[in-house]
Amino acid sequence: MARTTQLRTYTVREGLLDQWVERWRDDIVPLRLKLGFEIGGAWVDRERNQFVWLLSYEGPESFEERNETYWASPERAAMDLDPDDYLLHTDDRTVEQRY
C-alpha cells in the first residue's frame, strides 16, 4: 500500500473561480473522501485565476485504479459536472513528501 499524492493546479475560466470552488467543495470532496482519498489542502490564487489542491490515496488499489473508480461511479455521473465547463487547463503532478 504505497501512498500517492498529487499536487493539482487548475486554471479556471474567468469569472468562474468561486463557482468552481463551491462545486468542488460540495460535490467532488465528499465523493473523494467516501472513496478513500484524502484532501491535504486547497488554495485559491486569484491573481492567476487558479485553484490548487493536494489529493492523496493509500489503499489496496493504485492511485490510478482508485481514480478510475471515482470517474466511473454513479455518484460522479450524477454530479452533472463537466470540468471543461470550468477549467481551461489542469496540471496534475505526483509529489513525494520529504518532511
NORDA-V140024 format. One record per run of one state. SS is the DSSP state (hx for helix, st for strand, lp for the rest). FROM is the first residue (numbers start at 1). TO is the last residue. Records with the same first field share a line. If there is no record, write none. Layout:
BEGIN
SS->FROM-TO / FROM-TO
END
This chain:
BEGIN
lp->1-3 / 13-16 / 35-36 / 46-49 / 58-62 / 73-73 / 79-82 / 86-86 / 96-99
st->4-12 / 37-45 / 50-57 / 87-95
hx->17-34 / 63-72 / 74-78 / 83-85
END
